[in-house]
Amino acid sequence: MTQVHCDVTSCSYNKDYGCHMDPINVGGKGASFENLTCCGSYLNKHTYSNLAEYTYRRGEADTVHCNVSSCKYNESQLCSKDHIDICCSKETDYYMDTNCGSFEKQC
């Protein structure tokens, strides 16, 4: 199980920097750098505000589906890292502006 810390405060699933979407999806199939990954589960809370209330009742995420085949933590499309960080450079409106801050390119 992977603990998810999320700095993307504009996401409907973010509550106190924890992700309440389970499982989440990380994308960026052949990424070679962190900024080429993204959180495919991101939903803007300004658009989906009523979803957040339901989400908080589910508890925090502990499963991460990883579609980043180049990441060393991808094991059969699941993240094997104990803790990951989802981040962005600013409060964002789009999932493509998020990234997996724990990405490490497979050697």
C-alpha positions as a Markdown table, in Angstrom:
| # | Residue | x | y | z |
|---|---|---|---|---|
| 1 | Met | 0.0 | 0.0 | 0.0 |
| 2 | Thr | 1.2 | 3.4 | -0.9 |
| 3 | Gln | 0.6 | 6.6 | 1.1 |
| 4 | Val | -0.2 | 9.6 | -1.0 |
| 5 | His | 0.7 | 13.2 | 0.0 |
| 6 | Cys | -0.9 | 15.7 | -2.3 |
| 7 | Asp | 0.1 | 19.4 | -2.6 |
| 8 | Val | -2.5 | 20.1 | -5.3 |
| 9 | Thr | -5.0 | 22.0 | -3.2 |
| 10 | Ser | -7.3 | 22.7 | -6.1 |
| 11 | Cys | -8.2 | 19.0 | -6.5 |
| 12 | Ser | -11.6 | 17.7 | -5.2 |
| 13 | Tyr | -9.9 | 14.7 | -3.7 |
| 14 | Asn | -7.5 | 16.7 | -1.6 |
| 15 | Lys | -8.3 | 17.0 | 2.1 |
| 16 | Asp | -5.5 | 18.3 | 4.4 |
| 17 | Tyr | -2.9 | 17.3 | 1.8 |
| 18 | Gly | -4.2 | 13.7 | 1.8 |
| 19 | Cys | -5.7 | 12.1 | -1.3 |
| 20 | His | -9.2 | 10.7 | -0.9 |
| 21 | Met | -9.5 | 9.0 | -4.2 |
| 22 | Asp | -8.7 | 5.3 | -4.1 |
| 23 | Pro | -7.2 | 4.1 | -6.3 |
| 24 | Ile | -5.5 | 7.1 | -8.0 |
| 25 | Asn | -4.0 | 6.9 | -11.4 |
| 26 | Val | -0.5 | 8.3 | -12.3 |
| 27 | Gly | 0.1 | 8.9 | -16.0 |
| 28 | Gly | 3.0 | 9.7 | -18.3 |
| 29 | Lys | 3.7 | 6.4 | -20.0 |
| 30 | Gly | 7.3 | 6.9 | -21.2 |
| 31 | Ala | 8.2 | 9.8 | -19.0 |
| 32 | Ser | 11.9 | 10.5 | -18.6 |
| 33 | Phe | 11.4 | 13.4 | -16.1 |
| 34 | Glu | 9.0 | 14.1 | -13.2 |
| 35 | Asn | 7.3 | 17.0 | -15.1 |
| 36 | Leu | 6.2 | 14.6 | -17.8 |
| 37 | Thr | 4.1 | 12.6 | -15.3 |
| 38 | Cys | 0.7 | 13.6 | -14.1 |
| 39 | Cys | -2.1 | 12.6 | -11.7 |
| 40 | Gly | -4.8 | 11.3 | -14.0 |
| 41 | Ser | -7.3 | 11.3 | -11.2 |
| 42 | Tyr | -7.2 | 15.1 | -10.6 |
| 43 | Leu | -10.6 | 16.8 | -10.6 |
| 44 | Asn | -10.8 | 20.6 | -10.1 |
| 45 | Lys | -12.8 | 21.3 | -6.9 |
| 46 | His | -14.2 | 24.5 | -8.4 |
| 47 | Thr | -16.0 | 22.4 | -11.1 |
| 48 | Tyr | -16.7 | 19.3 | -8.9 |
| 49 | Ser | -17.3 | 20.9 | -5.5 |
| 50 | Asn | -20.1 | 18.6 | -4.4 |
| 51 | Leu | -17.9 | 15.6 | -5.1 |
| 52 | Ala | -15.5 | 16.5 | -2.4 |
| 53 | Glu | -18.0 | 15.9 | 0.5 |
| 54 | Tyr | -18.6 | 12.4 | -0.7 |
| 55 | Thr | -14.9 | 11.8 | -1.2 |
| 56 | Tyr | -13.9 | 12.7 | 2.3 |
| 57 | Arg | -16.1 | 9.9 | 3.7 |
| 58 | Arg | -14.1 | 7.2 | 1.8 |
| 59 | Gly | -10.8 | 7.7 | 3.5 |
| 60 | Glu | -7.3 | 8.3 | 2.1 |
| 61 | Ala | -5.9 | 6.6 | -0.9 |
| 62 | Asp | -3.6 | 3.6 | -0.5 |
| 63 | Thr | -3.4 | 2.2 | -4.0 |
| 64 | Val | -1.7 | 3.9 | -6.9 |
| 65 | His | -2.1 | 2.6 | -10.4 |
| 66 | Cys | 1.0 | 3.6 | -12.3 |
| 67 | Asn | 1.0 | 3.9 | -16.1 |
| 68 | Val | 4.5 | 5.3 | -16.2 |
| 69 | Ser | 6.4 | 2.3 | -17.6 |
| 70 | Ser | 9.7 | 4.1 | -17.2 |
| 71 | Cys | 9.4 | 4.6 | -13.4 |
| 72 | Lys | 11.5 | 2.3 | -11.3 |
| 73 | Tyr | 8.6 | 1.9 | -8.8 |
| 74 | Asn | 6.2 | 0.6 | -11.4 |
| 75 | Glu | 5.5 | -3.1 | -10.7 |
| 76 | Ser | 2.8 | -4.5 | -12.9 |
| 77 | Gln | 1.2 | -1.1 | -13.2 |
| 78 | Leu | 1.1 | -0.6 | -9.4 |
| 79 | Cys | 3.3 | 1.8 | -7.5 |
| 80 | Ser | 5.6 | -0.1 | -5.1 |
| 81 | Lys | 6.9 | 2.9 | -3.2 |
| 82 | Asp | 5.7 | 3.4 | 0.4 |
| 83 | His | 5.0 | 7.1 | 0.0 |
| 84 | Ile | 4.5 | 9.3 | -3.0 |
| 85 | Asp | 4.0 | 13.0 | -3.5 |
| 86 | Ile | 1.6 | 14.5 | -6.0 |
| 87 | Cys | 2.5 | 18.1 | -6.7 |
| 88 | Cys | 2.2 | 21.0 | -9.1 |
| 89 | Ser | 4.0 | 24.3 | -9.5 |
| 90 | Lys | 0.9 | 26.4 | -8.7 |
| 91 | Glu | -2.8 | 25.9 | -7.9 |
| 92 | Thr | -3.9 | 24.4 | -11.1 |
| 93 | Asp | -7.1 | 23.9 | -13.1 |
| 94 | Tyr | -5.8 | 21.0 | -15.2 |
| 95 | Tyr | -4.5 | 17.5 | -14.5 |
| 96 | Met | -1.6 | 18.0 | -17.0 |
| 97 | Asp | -0.1 | 20.6 | -14.6 |
| 98 | Thr | 0.2 | 18.0 | -11.8 |
| 99 | Asn | 3.1 | 15.5 | -11.5 |
| 100 | Cys | 4.3 | 12.6 | -9.4 |
| 101 | Gly | 7.1 | 14.1 | -7.3 |
| 102 | Ser | 8.3 | 10.6 | -6.4 |
| 103 | Phe | 9.1 | 9.6 | -10.0 |
| 104 | Glu | 12.5 | 8.0 | -10.6 |
| 105 | Lys | 13.5 | 6.9 | -14.0 |
| 106 | Gln | 14.3 | 3.2 | -14.3 |
| 107 | Cys | 17.9 | 2.5 | -15.2 |
